[in-house]
Amino acid sequence: MLTVRLPRKLEARLNKLSKRTRRAKSYYATRAISEFLDEQEDYLIAISRLEKSRPPIPLDEVVRRLGLER
């Protein structure tokens, strides 16, 4: 079980959507959280793979290689 406090405007939007579609607010909250978690997990997997495949390059080296030095 999870309790979430929403800003008034966001809650009003959720209420309006829920009434228009005759779906429970929890349906939309569950979908939103699920999609957010999917995106975050994908992001973390991508970062992990990038870090394993190539060593990080310091910013000053990137600037030098791209000729962005002033």
Z-matrix of the N, CA and C atoms (Angstrom, degrees):
N
C 1 1.455
C 2 1.523 1 108.51
N 3 1.303 2 115.15 1 141.17
C 4 1.456 3 121.49 2 -177.75
C 5 1.517 4 108.37 3 -138.04
N 6 1.313 5 115.96 4 135.42
C 7 1.461 6 121.23 5 174.23
C 8 1.517 7 107.34 6 -114.18
N 9 1.330 8 115.95 7 132.10
C 10 1.455 9 120.95 8 -177.47
C 11 1.524 10 109.08 9 -128.12
N 12 1.325 11 115.50 10 132.94
C 13 1.462 12 120.31 11 173.71
C 14 1.520 13 107.66 12 -97.99
N 15 1.312 14 115.47 13 126.12
C 16 1.456 15 120.98 14 -178.99
C 17 1.521 16 110.06 15 -109.34
N 18 1.322 17 116.90 16 148.10
C 19 1.464 18 118.97 17 170.89
C 20 1.533 19 109.07 18 -59.01
N 21 1.302 20 116.69 19 150.27
C 22 1.479 21 121.26 20 -174.55
C 23 1.520 22 113.21 21 -54.09
N 24 1.336 23 116.52 22 -45.23
C 25 1.470 24 119.41 23 -178.29
C 26 1.523 25 111.74 24 -63.37
N 27 1.311 26 116.29 25 -40.83
C 28 1.461 27 120.13 26 179.83
C 29 1.528 28 110.14 27 -67.30
N 30 1.310 29 116.57 28 -41.05
C 31 1.462 30 120.32 29 178.14
C 32 1.526 31 111.00 30 -64.12
N 33 1.326 32 116.61 31 -39.10
C 34 1.466 33 120.23 32 178.72
C 35 1.533 34 110.53 33 -63.49
N 36 1.320 35 116.02 34 -42.34
C 37 1.470 36 119.97 35 177.68
C 38 1.523 37 110.84 36 -62.45
N 39 1.313 38 116.30 37 -42.80
C 40 1.458 39 121.05 38 179.59
C 41 1.525 40 110.36 39 -64.31
N 42 1.318 41 116.99 40 -43.65
C 43 1.465 42 120.89 41 177.76
C 44 1.525 43 111.38 42 -59.87
N 45 1.324 44 116.49 43 -44.93
C 46 1.465 45 121.46 44 -179.62
C 47 1.528 46 110.97 45 -61.90
N 48 1.335 47 116.29 46 -46.33
C 49 1.462 48 120.70 47 179.01
C 50 1.524 49 110.83 48 -62.03
N 51 1.311 50 115.93 49 -43.34
C 52 1.459 51 121.55 50 -178.87
C 53 1.530 52 110.86 51 -61.33
N 54 1.318 53 116.73 52 -44.22
C 55 1.462 54 120.33 53 179.71
C 56 1.525 55 111.76 54 -67.53
N 57 1.330 56 116.40 55 -42.25
C 58 1.475 57 120.25 56 -178.48
C 59 1.524 58 112.41 57 -64.63
N 60 1.313 59 116.04 58 -36.06
C 61 1.469 60 120.21 59 -175.26
C 62 1.520 61 113.22 60 -99.57
N 63 1.318 62 115.31 61 -7.78
C 64 1.480 63 121.18 62 -177.70
C 65 1.532 64 112.03 63 57.35
N 66 1.308 65 113.86 64 36.70
C 67 1.474 66 120.37 65 173.99
C 68 1.519 67 107.75 66 -114.38
N 69 1.307 68 115.94 67 151.74
C 70 1.460 69 121.07 68 -179.87
C 71 1.531 70 110.59 69 -68.41
N 72 1.309 71 115.34 70 147.52
C 73 1.463 72 119.61 71 176.15
C 74 1.527 73 110.17 72 -59.25
N 75 1.312 74 116.41 73 -34.72
C 76 1.466 75 119.73 74 -179.67
C 77 1.521 76 111.45 75 -63.84
N 78 1.334 77 117.85 76 -28.87
C 79 1.461 78 121.15 77 176.83
C 80 1.526 79 109.57 78 -60.58
N 81 1.334 80 116.08 79 -48.29
C 82 1.462 81 120.06 80 -178.84
C 83 1.524 82 112.08 81 -70.50
N 84 1.311 83 116.86 82 -36.82
C 85 1.466 84 119.76 83 177.88
C 86 1.527 85 110.11 84 -64.12
N 87 1.311 86 116.62 85 -42.85
C 88 1.462 87 121.00 86 179.08
C 89 1.527 88 110.83 87 -63.49
N 90 1.333 89 116.94 88 -44.21
C 91 1.472 90 120.40 89 178.15
C 92 1.515 91 111.34 90 -61.89
N 93 1.326 92 116.67 91 -44.59
C 94 1.468 93 120.46 92 -178.23
C 95 1.528 94 110.75 93 -63.13
N 96 1.308 95 117.01 94 -45.19
C 97 1.468 96 120.50 95 -179.98
C 98 1.525 97 110.39 96 -65.52
N 99 1.320 98 116.55 97 -42.11
C 100 1.465 99 120.55 98 179.82
C 101 1.531 100 111.09 99 -61.37
N 102 1.331 101 117.38 100 -46.24
C 103 1.460 102 120.69 101 179.41
C 104 1.530 103 111.36 102 -64.68
N 105 1.326 104 116.64 103 -39.75
C 106 1.459 105 120.55 104 177.85
C 107 1.528 106 110.27 105 -61.79
N 108 1.322 107 116.93 106 -46.63
C 109 1.464 108 120.48 107 -179.71
C 110 1.525 109 111.41 108 -63.07
N 111 1.336 110 117.05 109 -40.61
C 112 1.466 111 120.03 110 176.63
C 113 1.526 112 110.83 111 -57.70
N 114 1.328 113 116.36 112 -46.76
C 115 1.460 114 120.65 113 -179.24
C 116 1.526 115 111.76 114 -63.75
N 117 1.325 116 116.65 115 -43.41
C 118 1.456 117 120.15 116 -179.22
C 119 1.522 118 111.58 117 -65.93
N 120 1.337 119 116.65 118 -41.09
C 121 1.465 120 119.80 119 178.23
C 122 1.526 121 110.60 120 -63.93
N 123 1.335 122 117.13 121 -42.77
C 124 1.463 123 120.39 122 177.33
C 125 1.524 124 110.83 123 -60.58
N 126 1.324 125 116.46 124 -43.42
C 127 1.466 126 121.75 125 179.47
C 128 1.527 127 110.51 126 -60.11
N 129 1.332 128 116.27 127 -47.09
C 130 1.465 129 119.64 128 -178.53
C 131 1.528 130 111.97 129 -65.96
N 132 1.326 131 116.99 130 -35.87
C 133 1.469 132 120.42 131 176.46
C 134 1.524 133 109.55 132 -64.57
N 135 1.329 134 116.70 133 -44.35
C 136 1.470 135 120.72 134 -179.91
C 137 1.525 136 110.93 135 -61.71
N 138 1.316 137 116.94 136 -46.03
C 139 1.470 138 120.93 137 179.36
C 140 1.519 139 110.25 138 -60.96
N 141 1.320 140 116.47 139 -44.12
C 142 1.463 141 120.67 140 -179.87
C 143 1.523 142 111.25 141 -60.73
N 144 1.324 143 116.71 142 -43.09
C 145 1.466 144 120.22 143 -179.76
C 146 1.520 145 111.36 144 -67.43
N 147 1.321 146 116.89 145 -39.16
C 148 1.461 147 119.92 146 178.07
C 149 1.521 148 111.07 147 -63.72
N 150 1.314 149 116.48 148 -41.59
C 151 1.463 150 120.00 149 -178.50
C 152 1.522 151 111.49 150 -67.84
N 153 1.328 152 117.13 151 -31.98
C 154 1.461 153 120.41 152 -179.48
C 155 1.527 154 111.79 153 -77.75
N 156 1.326 155 116.47 154 -33.41
C 157 1.458 156 119.34 155 -174.14
C 158 1.529 157 113.33 156 -82.65
N 159 1.308 158 117.24 157 -28.70
C 160 1.461 159 120.79 158 -178.08
C 161 1.522 160 109.80 159 -139.53
N 162 1.307 161 116.32 160 138.82
C 163 1.472 162 117.35 161 175.69
C 164 1.531 163 109.28 162 -69.71
N 165 1.323 164 117.28 163 147.90
C 166 1.461 165 119.59 164 179.36
C 167 1.530 166 111.21 165 -64.29
N 168 1.330 167 115.73 166 148.48
C 169 1.460 168 121.60 167 178.31
C 170 1.524 169 107.64 168 -109.68
N 171 1.312 170 117.54 169 124.71
C 172 1.470 171 119.67 170 179.14
C 173 1.530 172 110.82 171 -59.75
N 174 1.329 173 116.32 172 148.89
C 175 1.454 174 121.93 173 -177.53
C 176 1.524 175 112.22 174 -56.42
N 177 1.319 176 117.50 175 -42.37
C 178 1.474 177 118.79 176 -178.49
C 179 1.530 178 111.45 177 -63.04
N 180 1.320 179 117.13 178 -31.38
C 181 1.467 180 121.03 179 176.61
C 182 1.534 181 110.50 180 -70.17
N 183 1.319 182 117.12 181 -41.88
C 184 1.468 183 121.15 182 177.39
C 185 1.524 184 109.79 183 -60.24
N 186 1.315 185 116.44 184 -46.32
C 187 1.469 186 121.76 185 179.24
C 188 1.527 187 110.11 186 -58.59
N 189 1.330 188 116.45 187 -44.82
C 190 1.456 189 120.94 188 -179.71
C 191 1.527 190 111.09 189 -63.92
N 192 1.334 191 116.76 190 -46.51
C 193 1.466 192 120.76 191 -177.50
C 194 1.530 193 111.85 192 -63.79
N 195 1.302 194 116.64 193 -34.88
C 196 1.473 195 120.18 194 -178.73
C 197 1.522 196 112.86 195 -87.50
N 198 1.314 197 116.18 196 -1.43
C 199 1.447 198 119.79 197 178.84
C 200 1.520 199 113.23 198 68.72
N 201 1.299 200 116.16 199 34.33
C 202 1.459 201 120.96 200 -177.35
C 203 1.527 202 112.69 201 -95.76
N 204 1.308 203 115.76 202 5.62
C 205 1.472 204 119.60 203 -179.68
C 206 1.523 205 109.33 204 -67.61
N 207 1.305 206 115.79 205 146.68
C 208 1.471 207 120.39 206 179.67
C 209 1.496 208 109.98 207 -93.22
